[in-house]
Amino acid sequence: MRAPETTAVNGAFDRPLLLIVDDEPVNLHMLSAGLGPDFRTCTAEDGQSALAAADRDVPDLILLDVMMPGIDGYEVCRQLKERDKTRDIPVIFVTSMTDEGAEMRGLGLGAVDFIAKPVNLRITRARILTHIQLKRTREQLARISQEDALTGIANRRRFDEVLAKEWRRGLRARAPLAVVMIDVDHFKQYNDCYGHGAGDACLQRVAQTIARSVHRPSDLPARYGGEEFVVLLADTTLEGALRVAEDLRLGIDRLAIEHLASPHGHVTVSCGIGVVVPLPHASSADLVSAADRNLYLAKSKGRNRVAA
Protein backbone atom coordinates (compact mmCIF):
# COMPACT_ATOMS: atom_id res chain seq x y z
CA MET A 1 0.00 0.00 0.00
CA ARG A 2 1.16 3.51 -0.77
CA ALA A 3 1.20 6.22 1.87
CA PRO A 4 -1.72 8.68 1.82
CA GLU A 5 -1.31 12.21 0.64
CA THR A 6 -1.94 14.57 3.52
CA THR A 7 -3.04 18.15 3.63
CA ALA A 8 -3.71 19.89 6.91
CA VAL A 9 -5.23 23.21 7.85
CA ASN A 10 -4.63 24.37 11.44
CA GLY A 11 -3.56 20.81 12.26
CA ALA A 12 -6.75 19.18 10.92
CA PHE A 13 -7.44 17.51 7.62
CA ASP A 14 -9.84 19.60 5.57
CA ARG A 15 -10.55 17.20 2.69
CA PRO A 16 -12.32 13.82 2.58
CA LEU A 17 -10.12 10.73 2.44
CA LEU A 18 -10.52 8.39 -0.53
CA LEU A 19 -9.20 4.85 -0.73
CA ILE A 20 -8.59 3.94 -4.39
CA VAL A 21 -8.22 0.24 -5.10
CA ASP A 22 -7.02 -1.04 -8.48
CA ASP A 23 -4.41 -3.58 -9.58
CA GLU A 24 -3.28 -1.36 -12.47
CA PRO A 25 -0.73 1.30 -11.34
CA VAL A 26 -1.65 3.55 -14.26
CA ASN A 27 -5.29 3.65 -13.07
CA LEU A 28 -4.20 4.42 -9.51
CA HIS A 29 -2.00 7.26 -10.70
CA MET A 30 -4.68 8.71 -12.96
CA LEU A 31 -7.37 8.70 -10.25
CA SER A 32 -5.05 9.93 -7.49
CA ALA A 33 -3.71 12.77 -9.64
CA GLY A 34 -7.10 13.70 -11.04
CA LEU A 35 -8.91 13.69 -7.69
CA GLY A 36 -6.00 15.00 -5.59
CA PRO A 37 -7.03 18.68 -5.69
CA ASP A 38 -10.33 17.86 -3.95
CA PHE A 39 -9.52 14.82 -1.82
CA ARG A 40 -6.79 13.17 0.18
CA THR A 41 -6.05 9.81 -1.36
CA CYS A 42 -4.47 6.53 -0.43
CA THR A 43 -4.18 3.53 -2.71
CA ALA A 44 -4.13 -0.26 -2.64
CA GLU A 45 -3.29 -2.65 -5.45
CA ASP A 46 -5.11 -5.75 -4.17
CA GLY A 47 -8.04 -6.76 -1.99
CA GLN A 48 -6.12 -7.71 1.15
CA SER A 49 -4.25 -4.40 1.16
CA ALA A 50 -7.54 -2.56 0.67
CA LEU A 51 -9.15 -4.26 3.67
CA ALA A 52 -6.11 -3.51 5.84
CA ALA A 53 -6.03 0.12 4.73
CA ALA A 54 -9.74 0.66 5.39
CA ASP A 55 -9.39 -0.85 8.85
CA ARG A 56 -6.30 1.18 9.73
CA ASP A 57 -7.51 4.62 8.60
CA VAL A 58 -11.21 4.58 7.80
CA PRO A 59 -11.76 6.48 4.53
CA ASP A 60 -14.77 8.61 3.69
CA LEU A 61 -15.32 6.64 0.47
CA ILE A 62 -13.75 3.75 -1.46
CA LEU A 63 -13.30 3.56 -5.23
CA LEU A 64 -13.03 -0.18 -5.84
CA ASP A 65 -12.05 -2.11 -8.95
CA VAL A 66 -13.93 -5.38 -9.53
CA MET A 67 -11.42 -7.54 -11.38
CA MET A 68 -8.29 -8.03 -9.24
CA PRO A 69 -6.03 -11.01 -8.55
CA GLY A 70 -6.71 -12.90 -5.33
CA ILE A 71 -9.68 -11.30 -3.63
CA ASP A 72 -11.84 -9.54 -6.20
CA GLY A 73 -13.78 -6.34 -5.60
CA TYR A 74 -17.03 -8.14 -4.84
CA GLU A 75 -15.41 -10.08 -1.99
CA VAL A 76 -13.70 -6.95 -0.67
CA CYS A 77 -17.07 -5.17 -0.60
CA ARG A 78 -18.72 -8.12 1.14
CA GLN A 79 -16.07 -8.19 3.87
CA LEU A 80 -16.21 -4.43 4.33
CA LYS A 81 -19.97 -4.60 4.91
CA GLU A 82 -19.56 -7.38 7.49
CA ARG A 83 -17.25 -5.35 9.73
CA ASP A 84 -18.59 -2.83 12.23
CA LYS A 85 -15.72 -0.41 11.58
CA THR A 86 -16.12 -0.30 7.80
CA ARG A 87 -19.72 -1.23 6.98
CA ASP A 88 -20.87 2.37 6.58
CA ILE A 89 -18.13 3.43 4.14
CA PRO A 90 -19.69 4.19 0.72
CA VAL A 91 -18.21 1.91 -1.95
CA ILE A 92 -18.25 2.87 -5.63
CA PHE A 93 -17.23 0.18 -8.07
CA VAL A 94 -14.99 1.43 -10.89
CA THR A 95 -14.93 -1.25 -13.57
CA SER A 96 -14.93 -2.13 -17.23
CA MET A 97 -17.75 -4.59 -16.49
CA THR A 98 -20.85 -2.71 -17.58
CA ASP A 99 -23.47 -5.46 -17.91
CA GLU A 100 -26.60 -5.28 -15.76
CA GLY A 101 -25.79 -8.48 -13.88
CA ALA A 102 -22.42 -7.17 -12.68
CA GLU A 103 -24.01 -3.92 -11.51
CA MET A 104 -26.87 -5.69 -9.73
CA ARG A 105 -24.41 -7.97 -7.95
CA GLY A 106 -22.36 -5.03 -6.73
CA LEU A 107 -25.40 -3.06 -5.54
CA GLY A 108 -26.69 -6.17 -3.81
CA LEU A 109 -23.45 -6.38 -1.82
CA GLY A 110 -23.94 -2.81 -0.58
CA ALA A 111 -22.13 -0.63 -3.12
CA VAL A 112 -23.70 2.79 -3.65
CA ASP A 113 -22.75 3.36 -7.29
CA PHE A 114 -21.06 1.98 -10.42
CA ILE A 115 -18.65 3.96 -12.62
CA ALA A 116 -17.59 2.56 -15.97
CA LYS A 117 -14.05 2.69 -17.30
CA PRO A 118 -12.63 4.73 -18.91
CA VAL A 119 -13.33 7.13 -16.06
CA ASN A 120 -14.67 10.64 -16.59
CA LEU A 121 -13.02 12.53 -13.73
CA ARG A 122 -15.59 15.36 -13.59
CA ILE A 123 -18.50 12.94 -13.26
CA THR A 124 -16.57 10.76 -10.82
CA ARG A 125 -15.76 13.77 -8.63
CA ALA A 126 -19.42 14.83 -8.60
CA ARG A 127 -20.62 11.35 -7.65
CA ILE A 128 -18.04 11.03 -4.90
CA LEU A 129 -19.06 14.36 -3.37
CA THR A 130 -22.74 13.40 -3.54
CA HIS A 131 -22.21 10.11 -1.72
CA ILE A 132 -19.93 11.63 0.93
CA GLN A 133 -22.54 14.32 1.62
CA LEU A 134 -25.26 11.69 1.89
CA LYS A 135 -23.13 9.71 4.32
CA ARG A 136 -22.50 12.77 6.49
CA THR A 137 -26.20 13.61 6.49
CA ARG A 138 -27.04 10.08 7.63
CA GLU A 139 -24.42 10.29 10.37
CA GLN A 140 -25.81 13.61 11.56
CA LEU A 141 -29.36 12.24 11.65
CA ALA A 142 -28.13 9.16 13.53
CA ARG A 143 -26.44 11.36 16.13
CA ILE A 144 -29.56 13.47 16.54
CA SER A 145 -31.71 10.37 17.00
CA GLN A 146 -29.43 9.07 19.77
CA GLU A 147 -28.61 12.30 21.58
CA ASP A 148 -30.64 14.08 24.23
CA ALA A 149 -31.41 17.51 22.81
CA LEU A 150 -31.18 19.36 26.15
CA THR A 151 -28.07 17.86 27.73
CA GLY A 152 -26.07 16.61 24.75
CA ILE A 153 -25.44 13.18 26.25
CA ALA A 154 -27.00 9.92 25.04
CA ASN A 155 -30.77 9.59 25.17
CA ARG A 156 -32.95 6.70 26.38
CA ARG A 157 -32.99 5.11 22.92
CA ARG A 158 -29.20 5.02 22.75
CA PHE A 159 -28.98 3.62 26.27
CA ASP A 160 -31.41 0.80 25.44
CA GLU A 161 -29.44 -0.09 22.29
CA VAL A 162 -26.07 -0.19 24.06
CA LEU A 163 -27.51 -2.05 27.04
CA ALA A 164 -28.82 -4.80 24.74
CA LYS A 165 -25.42 -5.04 23.02
CA GLU A 166 -23.45 -5.14 26.28
CA TRP A 167 -25.87 -7.69 27.72
CA ARG A 168 -25.15 -10.03 24.81
CA ARG A 169 -21.42 -9.46 25.19
CA GLY A 170 -21.66 -10.12 28.93
CA LEU A 171 -23.46 -13.38 28.23
CA ARG A 172 -20.64 -14.54 25.97
CA ALA A 173 -17.82 -13.38 28.24
CA ARG A 174 -19.58 -14.05 31.57
CA ALA A 175 -18.54 -10.55 32.59
CA PRO A 176 -20.35 -8.33 35.11
CA LEU A 177 -22.51 -5.46 33.90
CA ALA A 178 -23.48 -2.52 36.10
CA VAL A 179 -26.10 0.23 35.89
CA VAL A 180 -26.23 3.37 38.03
CA MET A 181 -29.60 5.12 38.17
CA ILE A 182 -29.43 8.79 39.19
CA ASP A 183 -32.26 11.09 40.20
CA VAL A 184 -32.00 14.83 40.91
CA ASP A 185 -33.43 15.29 44.40
CA HIS A 186 -36.51 17.50 44.82
CA PHE A 187 -36.37 18.62 41.21
CA LYS A 188 -40.06 19.51 40.94
CA GLN A 189 -39.60 21.91 43.81
CA TYR A 190 -36.51 23.33 42.05
CA ASN A 191 -38.57 24.09 38.95
CA ASP A 192 -41.35 25.58 41.06
CA CYS A 193 -38.88 27.80 42.90
CA TYR A 194 -36.53 28.88 40.10
CA GLY A 195 -38.47 28.31 36.87
CA HIS A 196 -38.10 25.84 34.04
CA GLY A 197 -35.30 27.77 32.34
CA ALA A 198 -33.16 27.44 35.45
CA GLY A 199 -34.27 23.80 35.68
CA ASP A 200 -32.97 23.13 32.18
CA ALA A 201 -29.65 24.79 33.00
CA CYS A 202 -29.43 22.69 36.15
CA LEU A 203 -29.97 19.45 34.23
CA GLN A 204 -27.29 20.46 31.73
CA ARG A 205 -24.74 20.99 34.50
CA VAL A 206 -25.71 17.72 36.18
CA ALA A 207 -25.36 15.85 32.86
CA GLN A 208 -21.93 17.37 32.20
CA THR A 209 -20.76 16.34 35.66
CA ILE A 210 -22.03 12.79 35.18
CA ALA A 211 -20.28 12.58 31.79
CA ARG A 212 -17.00 13.74 33.34
CA SER A 213 -17.29 11.07 36.03
CA VAL A 214 -16.89 8.17 33.59
CA HIS A 215 -13.58 7.62 31.87
CA ARG A 216 -13.65 4.48 29.71
CA PRO A 217 -14.90 4.58 26.11
CA SER A 218 -17.31 1.74 26.92
CA ASP A 219 -18.98 3.66 29.77
CA LEU A 220 -22.24 5.30 28.68
CA PRO A 221 -23.90 8.19 30.55
CA ALA A 222 -27.44 8.92 29.33
CA ARG A 223 -30.53 10.89 30.19
CA TYR A 224 -33.17 8.36 31.11
CA GLY A 225 -36.07 10.80 31.24
CA GLY A 226 -37.03 14.01 33.04
CA GLU A 227 -34.59 14.55 35.90
CA GLU A 228 -33.41 10.93 35.84
CA PHE A 229 -30.06 9.83 34.43
CA VAL A 230 -28.31 6.50 34.01
CA VAL A 231 -24.76 5.24 33.57
CA LEU A 232 -24.01 1.89 31.94
CA LEU A 233 -20.72 0.29 33.04
CA ALA A 234 -19.52 -2.81 31.19
CA ASP A 235 -17.08 -5.25 32.86
CA THR A 236 -17.70 -3.54 36.20
CA THR A 237 -18.10 -5.08 39.64
CA LEU A 238 -20.15 -3.67 42.50
CA GLU A 239 -17.01 -2.08 43.96
CA GLY A 240 -16.27 -0.28 40.70
CA ALA A 241 -19.88 0.87 40.28
CA LEU A 242 -19.95 2.21 43.84
CA ARG A 243 -16.81 4.22 43.14
CA VAL A 244 -18.27 5.75 39.97
CA ALA A 245 -21.59 6.52 41.65
CA GLU A 246 -19.97 8.16 44.65
CA ASP A 247 -17.64 10.21 42.45
CA LEU A 248 -20.50 11.62 40.41
CA ARG A 249 -22.65 12.22 43.50
CA LEU A 250 -19.83 14.20 45.11
CA GLY A 251 -19.15 16.04 41.85
CA ILE A 252 -22.75 17.25 41.68
CA ASP A 253 -22.71 18.10 45.38
CA ARG A 254 -19.63 20.26 44.82
CA LEU A 255 -21.41 22.24 42.09
CA ALA A 256 -23.30 23.88 44.97
CA ILE A 257 -26.24 24.86 42.78
CA GLU A 258 -28.56 26.77 45.09
CA HIS A 259 -31.80 24.90 45.93
CA LEU A 260 -33.53 26.56 48.85
CA ALA A 261 -36.52 24.21 48.52
CA SER A 262 -34.24 21.26 49.38
CA PRO A 263 -33.28 20.38 52.94
CA HIS A 264 -29.67 20.29 51.73
CA GLY A 265 -29.81 23.89 50.48
CA HIS A 266 -28.31 22.95 47.11
CA VAL A 267 -28.88 20.50 44.28
CA THR A 268 -28.05 16.88 45.13
CA VAL A 269 -28.66 13.48 43.55
CA SER A 270 -29.56 10.02 44.75
CA CYS A 271 -28.06 6.93 43.09
CA GLY A 272 -29.09 3.30 42.90
CA ILE A 273 -26.84 0.54 41.62
CA GLY A 274 -27.58 -2.77 39.94
CA VAL A 275 -24.85 -5.29 39.07
CA VAL A 276 -25.27 -8.72 37.48
CA VAL A 277 -23.42 -11.24 35.39
CA PRO A 278 -25.84 -11.74 32.48
CA LEU A 279 -27.44 -15.19 32.34
CA PRO A 280 -29.54 -16.83 29.61
CA HIS A 281 -32.70 -17.01 31.74
CA ALA A 282 -32.48 -13.33 32.83
CA SER A 283 -32.88 -10.07 30.92
CA SER A 284 -31.35 -6.61 30.89
CA ALA A 285 -34.64 -5.28 32.29
CA ASP A 286 -33.86 -7.14 35.53
CA LEU A 287 -30.62 -5.17 35.84
CA VAL A 288 -32.36 -1.83 35.34
CA SER A 289 -35.07 -2.83 37.82
CA ALA A 290 -32.45 -3.68 40.44
CA ALA A 291 -30.80 -0.28 40.00
CA ASP A 292 -34.22 1.42 40.16
CA ARG A 293 -35.12 -0.35 43.41
CA ASN A 294 -31.87 0.78 44.99
CA LEU A 295 -32.46 4.32 43.75
CA TYR A 296 -35.74 4.42 45.67
CA LEU A 297 -33.93 2.93 48.67
CA ALA A 298 -31.43 5.80 48.56
CA LYS A 299 -34.28 8.32 48.37
CA SER A 300 -36.14 6.71 51.26
CA LYS A 301 -33.02 6.96 53.44
CA GLY A 302 -32.75 10.72 53.05
CA ARG A 303 -31.47 11.26 49.49
CA ASN A 304 -28.05 12.59 48.47
CA ARG A 305 -26.60 9.10 48.80
CA VAL A 306 -25.79 5.86 46.97
CA ALA A 307 -27.58 2.57 47.59
CA ALA A 308 -26.68 -0.89 46.27
Secondary structure per residue as TSV (DSSP state, phi and psi in degrees):
chain	resnum	aa	ss	phi	psi
A	1	M	-	360.0	142.8
A	2	R	B	-91.9	148.5
A	3	A	-	-66.8	145.4
A	4	P	-	-71.8	148.5
A	5	E	-	-75.2	140.2
A	6	T	-	-128.3	136.3
A	7	T	-	-134.4	127.9
A	8	A	E	-124.2	145.8
A	9	V	E	-126.6	120.0
A	10	N	T	53.5	37.4
A	11	G	T	82.3	0.6
A	12	A	E	-126.1	141.5
A	13	F	E	-68.5	135.9
A	14	D	-	-110.1	-0.2
A	15	R	S	-123.9	148.4
A	16	P	-	-62.6	151.4
A	17	L	E	-99.3	124.5
A	18	L	E	-106.3	138.6
A	19	L	E	-105.6	119.1
A	20	I	E	-107.5	123.1
A	21	V	E	-120.1	119.1
A	22	D	-	-162.5	142.2
A	23	D	S	-85.8	-1.3
A	24	E	-	-103.7	112.6
A	25	P	H	-55.7	-33.9
A	26	V	H	-65.7	-36.0
A	27	N	H	-68.3	-40.8
A	28	L	H	-61.6	-44.7
A	29	H	H	-64.3	-44.0
A	30	M	H	-62.4	-45.8
A	31	L	H	-70.2	-42.6
A	32	S	H	-61.7	-45.4
A	33	A	H	-69.0	-40.5
A	34	G	H	-71.6	-31.6
A	35	L	H	-98.5	-9.8
A	36	G	T	-54.7	-37.7
A	37	P	T	-62.3	-24.1
A	38	D	T	-108.5	-17.9
A	39	F	S	-138.7	153.6
A	40	R	E	-81.0	144.3
A	41	T	E	-131.8	146.8
A	42	C	E	-133.6	158.5
A	43	T	E	-131.5	156.5
A	44	A	E	-143.3	142.9
A	45	E	S	-103.1	1.1
A	46	D	S	-154.8	169.6
A	47	G	H	-64.8	-42.9
A	48	Q	H	-63.0	-42.4
A	49	S	H	-64.4	-35.5
A	50	A	H	-65.1	-44.0
A	51	L	H	-64.1	-41.2
A	52	A	H	-65.2	-41.5
A	53	A	H	-65.3	-42.9
A	54	A	H	-65.6	-33.2
A	55	D	H	-75.6	-33.5
A	56	R	H	-76.5	-43.9
A	57	D	S	-140.4	92.4
A	58	V	-	-60.4	118.0
A	59	P	-	-79.9	164.8
A	60	D	S	-78.2	-25.6
A	61	L	E	-161.4	152.3
A	62	I	E	-121.2	127.3
A	63	L	E	-96.1	118.3
A	64	L	E	-127.0	121.2
A	65	D	-	-71.8	150.8
A	66	V	S	-87.1	-54.0
A	67	M	-	-87.5	105.8
A	68	M	-	-139.7	153.1
A	69	P	S	-68.5	150.9
A	70	G	S	76.8	-118.3
A	71	I	S	-82.3	120.7
A	72	D	-	-81.5	175.1
A	73	G	H	-62.3	-35.5
A	74	Y	H	-61.0	-44.6
A	75	E	H	-68.2	-37.8
A	76	V	H	-60.0	-45.8
A	77	C	H	-62.1	-43.2
A	78	R	H	-60.0	-45.0
A	79	Q	H	-68.3	-37.2
A	80	L	H	-59.3	-42.4
A	81	K	H	-75.0	-13.1
A	82	E	H	-87.3	-15.0
A	83	R	S	-100.1	133.3
A	84	D	T	-56.6	-40.4
A	85	K	T	-70.3	-27.9
A	86	T	T	-119.9	-2.4
A	87	R	T	-65.1	-24.6
A	88	D	T	-94.4	3.8
A	89	I	S	-74.0	125.3
A	90	P	-	-63.5	133.2
A	91	V	E	-116.2	126.0
A	92	I	E	-112.9	120.6
A	93	F	E	-76.8	132.8
A	94	V	E	-117.8	110.1
A	95	T	E	-153.4	156.7
A	96	S	S	-84.8	-6.2
A	97	M	-	-81.8	111.2
A	98	T	-	-116.4	7.4
A	99	D	S	-75.2	157.4
A	100	E	H	-61.7	-37.5
A	101	G	H	-62.3	-41.4
A	102	A	H	-64.6	-41.6
A	103	E	H	-67.2	-42.4
A	104	M	H	-62.8	-39.2
A	105	R	H	-63.6	-44.6
A	106	G	H	-64.0	-44.0
A	107	L	H	-65.2	-34.9
A	108	G	H	-65.9	-26.6
A	109	L	T	-83.5	-7.4
A	110	G	T	113.8	2.7
A	111	A	-	-65.6	152.6
A	112	V	-	-99.6	-13.7
A	113	D	E	-165.7	163.3
A	114	F	E	-128.0	132.2
A	115	I	E	-123.4	128.3
A	116	A	E	-87.6	142.5
A	117	K	S	-83.2	147.0
A	118	P	S	-69.9	145.5
A	119	V	-	-80.1	133.8
A	120	N	-	-92.8	111.2
A	121	L	H	-63.3	-36.8
A	122	R	H	-64.9	-44.2
A	123	I	H	-68.8	-40.7
A	124	T	H	-60.8	-45.3
A	125	R	H	-59.5	-43.7
A	126	A	H	-64.2	-41.6
A	127	R	H	-67.8	-39.9
A	128	I	H	-59.4	-49.4
A	129	L	H	-61.0	-39.2
A	130	T	H	-61.6	-46.7
A	131	H	H	-72.1	-32.6
A	132	I	H	-67.6	-41.0
A	133	Q	H	-64.5	-41.0
A	134	L	H	-61.7	-42.2
A	135	K	H	-62.3	-44.0
A	136	R	H	-66.9	-34.8
A	137	T	H	-65.2	-43.1
A	138	R	H	-62.2	-41.4
A	139	E	H	-64.0	-40.5
A	140	Q	H	-64.8	-43.2
A	141	L	H	-64.2	-38.2
A	142	A	H	-64.3	-41.4
A	143	R	H	-63.9	-43.4
A	144	I	H	-60.8	-40.4
A	145	S	H	-70.6	-17.3
A	146	Q	H	-114.7	7.9
A	147	E	B	-118.0	136.8
A	148	D	-	-72.5	124.4
A	149	A	T	-64.3	-33.7
A	150	L	T	-78.1	-48.2
A	151	T	T	-98.4	-19.3
A	152	G	S	82.7	-4.2
A	153	I	S	-92.5	-179.9
A	154	A	B	-60.8	150.6
A	155	N	-	-97.8	-177.6
A	156	R	H	-60.8	-40.0
A	157	R	H	-59.6	-46.8
A	158	R	H	-63.3	-41.9
A	159	F	H	-59.1	-46.7
A	160	D	H	-60.7	-40.4
A	161	E	H	-64.8	-46.6
A	162	V	H	-70.6	-36.6
A	163	L	H	-59.5	-45.0
A	164	A	H	-61.7	-41.6
A	165	K	H	-65.7	-46.2
A	166	E	H	-69.4	-29.9
A	167	W	H	-63.7	-45.1
A	168	R	H	-63.6	-40.3
A	169	R	H	-65.7	-40.3
A	170	G	H	-63.4	-35.3
A	171	L	H	-61.4	-45.2
A	172	R	H	-68.4	-41.9
A	173	A	H	-92.6	-7.7
A	174	R	T	53.3	45.7
A	175	A	-	-107.2	146.5
A	176	P	-	-70.5	148.5
A	177	L	E	-130.0	132.4
A	178	A	E	-123.1	147.8
A	179	V	E	-130.6	133.9
A	180	V	E	-113.8	118.1
A	181	M	E	-95.0	135.0
A	182	I	E	-129.3	131.9
A	183	D	E	-128.1	132.1
A	184	V	E	-75.0	121.0
A	185	D	T	-67.4	135.5
A	186	H	T	53.7	42.6
A	187	F	H	-74.5	-31.9
A	188	K	H	-59.5	-43.0
A	189	Q	H	-66.1	-32.6
A	190	Y	H	-63.1	-46.8
A	191	N	H	-62.0	-41.9
A	192	D	H	-63.0	-35.5
A	193	C	H	-82.8	-40.3
A	194	Y	H	-113.3	-11.8
A	195	G	-	96.2	159.0
A	196	H	H	-70.9	-28.5
A	197	G	H	-63.0	-45.2
A	198	A	H	-66.0	-35.2
A	199	G	H	-62.3	-42.4
A	200	D	H	-62.3	-43.8
A	201	A	H	-63.4	-37.1
A	202	C	H	-62.4	-46.8
A	203	L	H	-62.8	-35.9
A	204	Q	H	-63.9	-43.2
A	205	R	H	-68.4	-38.0
A	206	V	H	-62.8	-45.6
A	207	A	H	-61.5	-42.7
A	208	Q	H	-63.1	-38.3
A	209	T	H	-67.9	-41.7
A	210	I	H	-61.8	-44.0
A	211	A	H	-62.1	-36.6
A	212	R	H	-73.6	-15.3
A	213	S	T	-84.3	-10.6
A	214	V	-	-111.1	143.8
A	215	H	-	-125.6	-17.5
A	216	R	S	-91.1	146.8
A	217	P	T	-58.0	-28.4
A	218	S	T	-80.3	-13.9
A	219	D	-	-75.4	134.6
A	220	L	E	-124.6	109.6
A	221	P	E	-87.2	140.2
A	222	A	E	-148.4	155.1
A	223	R	E	-88.3	121.8
A	224	Y	E	-85.7	-29.1
A	225	G	E	153.5	136.8
A	226	G	T	58.6	-125.0
A	227	E	T	-97.9	18.4
A	228	E	E	-107.5	134.6
A	229	F	E	-123.9	168.3
A	230	V	E	-148.6	147.9
A	231	V	E	-127.0	127.9
A	232	L	E	-100.8	128.0
A	233	L	E	-126.6	105.1
A	234	A	E	-78.4	153.0
A	235	D	T	51.0	45.2
A	236	T	-	-128.7	128.7
A	237	T	-	-83.3	174.9
A	238	L	H	-59.9	-41.2
A	239	E	H	-59.3	-45.1
A	240	G	H	-66.0	-40.7
A	241	A	H	-65.4	-39.4
A	242	L	H	-61.1	-40.4
A	243	R	H	-64.6	-44.6
A	244	V	H	-63.4	-45.9
A	245	A	H	-62.4	-42.4
A	246	E	H	-69.6	-36.7
A	247	D	H	-61.8	-45.1
A	248	L	H	-72.8	-34.6
A	249	R	H	-61.5	-45.7
A	250	L	H	-66.4	-36.9
A	251	G	H	-61.2	-42.0
A	252	I	H	-70.4	-37.4
A	253	D	H	-60.6	-39.5
A	254	R	H	-73.5	-15.2
A	255	L	H	-62.4	-29.8
A	256	A	-	54.4	45.3
A	257	I	-	-74.6	119.2
A	258	E	B	-55.8	133.2
A	259	H	-	-149.0	83.8
A	260	L	T	-70.8	-14.5
A	261	A	T	-86.5	1.1
A	262	S	S	-103.6	143.8
A	263	P	T	-62.5	-19.0
A	264	H	T	-85.2	-15.2
A	265	G	S	83.4	-7.9
A	266	H	B	-150.9	169.8
A	267	V	-	-70.3	131.6
A	268	T	-	-133.5	169.6
A	269	V	E	-131.8	154.7
A	270	S	E	-111.4	145.7
A	271	C	E	-130.5	138.4
A	272	G	E	-123.3	140.4
A	273	I	E	-117.6	138.3
A	274	G	E	-126.4	135.2
A	275	V	E	-137.4	130.1
A	276	V	E	-145.3	159.1
A	277	V	-	-98.0	114.5
A	278	P	-	-53.8	136.8
A	279	L	-	-127.1	153.8
A	280	P	T	-58.6	-34.6
A	281	H	T	-86.0	-3.2
A	282	A	-	-105.3	179.7
A	283	S	-	-141.6	162.5
A	284	S	H	-63.6	-25.1
A	285	A	H	-63.0	-31.1
A	286	D	H	-64.3	-38.1
A	287	L	H	-65.4	-46.0
A	288	V	H	-63.6	-40.0
A	289	S	H	-63.4	-39.2
A	290	A	H	-63.3	-43.5
A	291	A	H	-64.1	-39.0
A	292	D	H	-65.7	-41.0
A	293	R	H	-61.8	-42.1
A	294	N	H	-71.4	-28.0
A	295	L	H	-62.1	-46.5
A	296	Y	H	-66.9	-30.1
A	297	L	H	-64.4	-43.8
A	298	A	H	-61.8	-39.2
A	299	K	H	-69.1	-37.7
A	300	S	H	-70.2	-20.6
A	301	K	T	-93.4	8.5
A	302	G	T	119.8	-1.3
A	303	R	S	66.5	179.1
A	304	N	S	52.8	47.4
A	305	R	S	-157.3	171.2
A	306	V	E	-113.8	136.1
A	307	A	E	-127.5	141.7
A	308	A	-	-143.5	360.0
